[in-house]
Amino acid sequence: MPIETSEGAVYASGTNVNGTYTIPEARVCGYAASTTAANPVDRVSLTGAAKLKGVTVRAIAPGKTHDVCVGGVREVDTDGTAPVARGDRLAVNVTAGPLEGCVYSTNSAPPPPGATLHLVGIAEDPAPAAVTRIRVRLTPGATLTRAS
């Protein structure tokens, strides 16, 4: 039986607290701080990879609240820097710009010895070296530390 896009998906609400940036659909977002929003999220270049919340189900405009997938299988955009094989561990591009919040394979871009990556999940689909949307089994909060 093929894996569904939303197989075992778990959702939480997320309010975009960034005043000017719309977090695109199928992008990783992070936990943010706010004194007014109950479930604040923001772009990962500002929250950092250590604070991954999940993947946007649809674009979240500033001040708006929508579902964020925090577990199970969900489609996520790759950053297109290298191919992704099924089963690859995926990390998130935290550089501000058009690829922010996209995922990449830790096999194609391994961390330096002793470095720790914050994983988004495991690729359920392969992807070419181009920006592509793939299914990912989400594991936000998991880390990978490369031996020195």
C-alpha positions in Angstrom: 0.0 0.0 0.0 1.5 3.4 -0.9 2.2 6.0 1.7 -0.4 8.7 1.9 0.6 12.3 2.0 -1.0 12.6 5.4 -0.3 9.2 6.8 -0.4 9.4 10.6 -0.2 13.2 10.4 -0.3 15.1 13.6 -1.2 18.8 13.5 -0.9 21.8 15.8 -1.9 25.4 15.2 0.7 28.0 14.4 0.4 31.8 14.3 2.9 33.6 12.1 4.4 36.3 14.4 6.7 37.7 11.7 5.4 41.1 10.8 6.3 41.1 7.1 7.0 37.5 5.9 4.5 34.9 4.7 5.8 31.4 5.6 5.3 29.4 2.3 3.3 26.2 2.1 5.3 23.0 2.6 8.1 24.7 4.4 9.6 24.1 7.8 8.9 26.7 10.5 10.2 27.1 14.0 8.8 27.9 17.5 8.8 31.6 18.1 8.3 33.9 21.1 5.3 36.1 21.5 3.4 37.7 24.3 0.1 37.8 22.3 0.0 34.6 20.1 -0.7 31.3 21.9 1.2 29.2 19.3 3.7 31.5 17.7 5.8 30.3 14.7 8.3 32.1 12.5 10.8 31.5 9.7 13.7 29.2 10.6 16.4 31.7 9.8 15.1 33.7 12.8 14.1 30.8 15.2 17.1 28.5 14.3 17.2 24.8 13.5 17.2 23.9 17.2 13.6 25.2 17.5 11.9 23.3 14.6 8.1 23.0 15.1 7.0 21.4 11.8 5.8 21.9 8.2 3.3 24.4 7.0 0.2 22.9 5.5 -0.5 26.0 3.5 1.1 29.5 3.4 0.8 31.4 6.7 0.6 35.2 6.3 1.8 37.6 9.0 -0.6 37.4 12.0 -2.6 34.5 10.6 -3.0 31.1 12.2 -3.1 27.8 10.2 -2.2 24.1 10.8 1.4 23.0 11.1 2.2 19.3 10.6 4.3 18.2 13.6 4.4 14.4 13.0 3.6 11.7 10.5 4.1 12.1 6.8 3.8 15.4 5.1 5.0 17.0 1.8 8.0 19.3 2.1 10.0 21.3 -0.5 13.6 20.2 -1.1 16.2 23.0 -1.6 17.5 21.4 -4.9 21.2 21.5 -3.9 21.7 17.8 -4.4 19.6 14.6 -5.0 17.7 13.0 -2.2 17.4 9.2 -1.9 14.5 7.5 -0.2 15.5 6.9 3.4 17.9 9.8 3.6 17.9 11.8 6.8 16.9 15.4 6.1 17.9 18.7 7.6 16.5 22.2 7.0 18.0 25.1 5.1 18.1 28.0 7.6 19.6 30.6 5.3 17.2 33.5 4.7 16.0 33.6 1.1 13.9 31.6 -1.4 15.1 28.2 -0.1 14.6 28.9 3.6 12.6 26.2 5.2 13.4 23.7 2.5 15.0 20.3 3.3 18.3 18.7 2.1 19.9 15.3 2.4 22.5 14.9 5.2 24.1 12.2 3.0 24.7 14.8 0.2 25.8 17.5 2.6 27.2 15.8 5.7 28.0 17.9 8.7 31.7 18.4 9.7 33.1 16.1 12.4 31.6 16.9 15.8 28.8 19.0 14.4 25.2 18.4 15.3 22.3 18.7 12.8 18.7 19.1 13.8 16.7 16.7 11.6 13.4 17.4 10.0 12.7 13.7 9.1 13.3 10.8 6.7 12.7 11.0 3.0 9.8 8.8 1.8 10.5 9.8 -1.8 13.6 10.4 -3.9 14.2 13.8 -5.5 16.5 15.1 -8.2 18.9 18.0 -7.7 16.1 20.5 -8.3 13.5 22.1 -6.0 11.0 19.3 -5.6 8.2 18.5 -3.2 8.6 15.1 -1.5 6.9 13.2 1.3 8.8 13.2 4.5 8.3 11.2 7.7 8.6 14.0 10.2 10.9 13.8 13.2 11.3 17.4 14.4 13.4 17.5 17.5 15.7 14.6 16.5 19.4 15.3 16.2 22.4 13.8 14.4 25.9 14.3 15.7 28.7 13.3 13.4 31.5 11.4 15.1 34.8 13.4 15.2 
